[in-house]
Amino acid sequence: MRCLSFALLLVLYTLRPFVAELPAQDASPESISRQQLNQVFVKVIMPVTARTPKQDGPVVEAWVAEQIKQSGDSEYFAVTNWVPVCDALLEDDEVDNRVWGGSLGNASFCPVGGDIPERKDGRVLVSVAGWAPVAGYEARVTMADETGNRTVEPVQAYSASGEKLQVQDKKPMAYVAILIGPPPREGHTAMPNRQNKAVNGSRR
């Protein structure tokens, strides 16, 4: 038995210099692509209605407020901070793209999730969907995939085939502000959206 143990130690000791000289493994194409992709951030804004009265929440930036006012809403409040929306290339594990849990005081909505279904030809498709189970309520936009690009989109009802539905209430159920940020620094990824806090202070 001692001879066998000694033989194994001798083999390991002999191989150690060769293992130490092996070159470091190059970064995979997937990890390189991950570092090159711009990050997408979204923020959920609710208009003031009888169901969603004015509440304190995260700050609403001036450019967001201006675009919402142009849509005809003068009273609104944010229910999330800036939430990262990831696509599969940005995460090694299963992507959790929950944007908002849907709880708002006495009002309750379906959870809201984000998605980046497509990046192509310098453009990115961003989708933020949820709010109600009856129809597919969603904010959806294709925009230039450039750092600093930003927009505010109303949440609209869509049919199962992807067509916009006409609703009686002309006021959108919510707005989604979308901001394109630079790629994450090496060794860093966007913080999980669970870091965002609700208006009432509870974690999502």
C-alpha positions in Angstrom: 0.0 0.0 0.0 2.8 2.4 0.8 4.5 1.6 -2.5 1.2 2.5 -4.4 0.9 5.8 -2.5 4.5 6.6 -3.2 4.1 5.8 -6.9 1.0 8.1 -7.2 2.9 11.0 -5.4 5.8 10.5 -7.8 3.5 10.7 -10.9 1.8 13.9 -9.6 5.1 15.5 -8.7 6.4 14.7 -12.3 3.4 16.2 -14.0 3.2 19.4 -11.9 5.8 21.4 -14.0 4.0 20.6 -17.3 0.6 21.6 -15.9 2.0 24.9 -14.6 3.3 25.7 -18.1 0.0 25.2 -19.9 -1.3 28.5 -21.3 -4.3 30.2 -19.7 -7.6 29.4 -21.5 -8.7 32.1 -23.9 -12.0 33.9 -23.2 -14.9 32.1 -25.0 -16.7 33.9 -27.8 -19.8 34.1 -25.5 -17.9 35.9 -22.8 -16.4 38.3 -25.3 -19.8 39.1 -26.8 -21.2 39.6 -23.2 -18.6 42.3 -22.6 -19.4 44.1 -25.9 -23.2 44.3 -25.5 -24.8 47.5 -24.3 -26.9 47.2 -21.1 -30.6 48.1 -21.2 -32.2 49.7 -18.2 -36.0 50.3 -17.6 -38.0 52.3 -15.1 -41.8 51.8 -14.5 -43.9 55.0 -14.1 -47.5 55.0 -13.1 -50.0 57.7 -14.0 -52.1 59.1 -11.1 -55.6 57.6 -11.2 -58.4 56.7 -8.7 -56.8 53.2 -8.5 -53.2 54.5 -8.3 -53.2 57.7 -6.2 -50.1 59.8 -6.0 -47.4 58.1 -3.9 -43.8 58.8 -3.0 -41.3 56.8 -5.1 -37.9 57.0 -6.9 -37.0 60.1 -8.7 -38.5 60.7 -12.2 -35.8 62.3 -14.3 -36.6 65.5 -16.2 -36.3 63.9 -19.6 -38.8 61.2 -18.6 -41.2 63.7 -17.1 -41.1 65.8 -20.3 -42.0 62.9 -22.5 -44.8 61.8 -20.2 -46.2 65.3 -20.2 -46.1 65.3 -24.0 -48.3 62.2 -23.9 -50.9 64.2 -21.9 -50.3 63.0 -18.3 -49.4 65.7 -15.8 -49.4 63.6 -12.6 -47.3 60.4 -12.3 -44.8 58.6 -10.0 -42.1 56.0 -10.4 -42.6 52.5 -8.8 -39.1 51.2 -9.6 -35.5 52.5 -9.9 -33.6 51.7 -13.0 -33.8 48.0 -13.5 -31.4 46.1 -15.8 -33.0 43.9 -18.5 -30.7 41.1 -19.6 -30.5 38.9 -22.6 -29.1 35.4 -22.5 -25.6 36.6 -23.5 -25.3 38.8 -20.5 -25.6 36.1 -17.9 -24.1 32.6 -17.4 -27.0 31.4 -15.3 -30.7 31.5 -15.9 -31.8 35.1 -16.5 -34.2 36.7 -14.0 -35.8 39.6 -15.7 -38.5 40.5 -13.2 -38.9 44.3 -13.4 -41.7 44.9 -10.9 -43.7 42.7 -8.5 -47.0 44.5 -9.2 -48.0 45.3 -5.6 -48.9 49.0 -5.1 -50.7 49.8 -1.9 -54.4 48.7 -2.2 -53.9 48.2 -6.0 -52.6 44.9 -7.3 -51.2 44.2 -10.8 -49.7 41.1 -12.4 -45.9 41.0 -12.1 -44.0 42.8 -14.8 -41.0 41.3 -16.7 -38.5 42.5 -19.3 -37.0 40.9 -22.3 -34.6 41.7 -25.2 -36.0 39.5 -27.9 -33.6 40.7 -30.6 -30.4 42.6 -31.3 -29.8 43.1 -35.0 -28.2 45.6 -37.4 -27.3 48.1 -34.6 -30.9 48.0 -33.2 -32.4 46.4 -30.1 -35.9 45.3 -29.4 -37.0 45.9 -25.8 -40.2 44.5 -24.3 -41.6 45.1 -20.8 -44.8 43.1 -20.3 -47.3 42.2 -17.5 -49.8 44.4 -15.5 -53.0 42.5 -16.3 -54.0 38.9 -17.1 -56.9 39.7 -19.4 -54.8 40.9 -22.3 -51.1 41.1 -23.1 -50.2 44.6 -21.7 -46.7 45.6 -22.9 -44.4 48.5 -23.7 -42.5 47.5 -26.8 -40.0 49.5 -28.8 -37.1 49.0 -31.3 -34.4 51.6 -30.9 -30.8 52.2 -31.9 -28.5 50.2 -29.7 -26.3 53.1 -28.8 -25.1 54.3 -25.4 -27.2 57.2 -24.1 -30.2 56.4 -26.3 -33.4 56.7 -24.4 -37.2 56.8 -24.7 -40.5 56.6 -22.8 -43.1 54.1 -24.1 -46.7 53.7 -23.0 -48.0 50.3 -21.9 -50.5 49.1 -24.4 -52.8 46.1 -24.8 -51.8 43.5 -27.4 -53.7 40.5 -28.8 -52.2 37.0 -28.9 -51.2 37.7 -32.5 -49.2 40.8 -31.5 -51.7 43.4 -32.7 -52.5 46.5 -30.6 -55.9 46.5 -29.1 -58.2 49.5 -28.7 -59.1 50.1 -25.1 -61.8 52.4 -23.7 -59.5 54.2 -21.3 -57.3 56.4 -23.4 -54.8 56.8 -20.5 -52.1 54.2 -20.6 -52.0 51.8 -17.7 -48.3 52.7 -17.2 -45.2 54.1 -18.9 -41.8 52.5 -19.2 -38.7 54.6 -19.5 -35.9 52.9 -21.4 -32.2 53.8 -21.3 -29.3 52.2 -23.2 -26.1 52.1 -21.1 -22.5 51.1 -21.9 -21.4 47.4 -21.8 -20.5 46.2 -18.3 -16.9 46.6 -17.2 -14.9 43.4 -17.2 -15.8 41.3 -14.2 -19.0 43.3 -13.6 -22.6 42.6 -14.5 -25.7 44.7 -13.9 -27.0 44.2 -10.4 -30.0 41.9 -10.2 -33.3 43.7 -10.4 -34.3 42.4 -7.0 -32.1 45.3 -5.7 -34.9 47.7 -6.7 -37.3 48.7 -4.0 -41.0 49.3 -4.3 -42.7 52.6 -3.5 -43.7 51.2 0.0 -40.1 50.1 0.7 -40.6 46.4 0.4 -38.2 44.4 -1.8 -39.2 43.0 -5.1 
